[in-house]
Amino acid sequence: MVQDEELLLAKLDYLPMTLKAIDEQKYPKHKIDILIESICVLLYDNTFQSEEYSNEENELRQRIAEEVRPELIKRKDKILEAELHIMDYIKNVVFPQIGIASNFR
């Protein structure tokens, strides 16, 4: 469904292509906002260690977060421009990790 586009794009395999599309700004702003949100979702999904995952899976999730976080930090200005399209619960977890104040509840 259209409202789930960011969830479908929130995959590490898509990260290079997504970053390139964001940086080149060749798509309408609404689509760029979805791409930005997808990277925020990717970091959100890989932020916390969970007992439902094995140690190996949690280590992989941590490595993914460590790869994604600096890419978001480089694009803070674009994230702020897309802020209205990012769910508050995602902002509460992701924004402090990338140096953006989170005042959402």
N, C-alpha and C positions, 0 to 999 in steps of 0.2 A: 504494500500500500504506500501511497505517496508520503504519508506522515511517518513512515518507518525507513525512509531512504537512508538517513544517517546511521541507523542500526545495521543496515546491510553493508554499508561502506566502511564500518568500523573494524577493519581487518588489517593486520600488519602487512599482508601481501599487497594491499592497495596503497600503502603509505607513500611510496615514491611518486606514484602517479597522482595521488591526491595533493601532495605538496606542490608538485609542478603546476597543477591546475590552479591552485590557490595563488601561487606566485605569479603566474602569467596573466591572471585575471581575464581570461578569454571567454568566460561564461557570464551569464547574468548574475547580478549580485545575490539574488535569492539562491541560486545553485552554489555559489561560492560559500554562502552562509551554511548550507547543508554540508558541504565538504569540511568546513571548519568545525562544525558541530560533530561530525563523524570522528575527527581526530580527538576531540575532547572526550567523546564516548569511549574511544579506544584507550585513552589514559585512565579514565574512570573505571573501566572494566578490569584493568590490570593493576590497580593501585593497591588493593588490600590483599593480604595473605588470608587464605581461608582454609578451614579444616576439611572442606569438601573436596579440596584438591590435594594431590600427592605433593611431597617436597619438591620433586622434579618439576611438576606443573607450576607450583608457586615460584620456583626459581625462574622458569621461563616467563611467567607473568611479570616478575620483577624486572627482568631484562627488557621486556617489551616496554614497560613503563619508563625505564631508563633511556630507551631509544626515542620514545615519543616525546617525553618531557622537554628536551632541549629544542626540538622542532617547534613546539608550541611557544616556548619562550621567545624564539626568534620572531614569532609572528603575533606578539601580544597586541600590536595595534590593530591587526585584522580581526583578532578575536574580540576585542572591544567593540569593533564595528558590527560584529555579528551577535553580540551579547543577547539581544532580545530574542534570538532564535534558539538559544541554549537553555535547556531546562535548569531551574534553580538547583535541584539536587545534584546535578552534574557540576554546576558552577561552584557549589559549596565544597566539593572535593577537589576539583581541578584547579580553580583559580588560585588558591593559596600555594599550590605546588609550582605555579609558573609566575608568581609575583604579582598577582592581581588581587586587590582587596575583595573579599567576599562578604557581602552584607545581605545575603539572601536567606530566607527561612522557609 
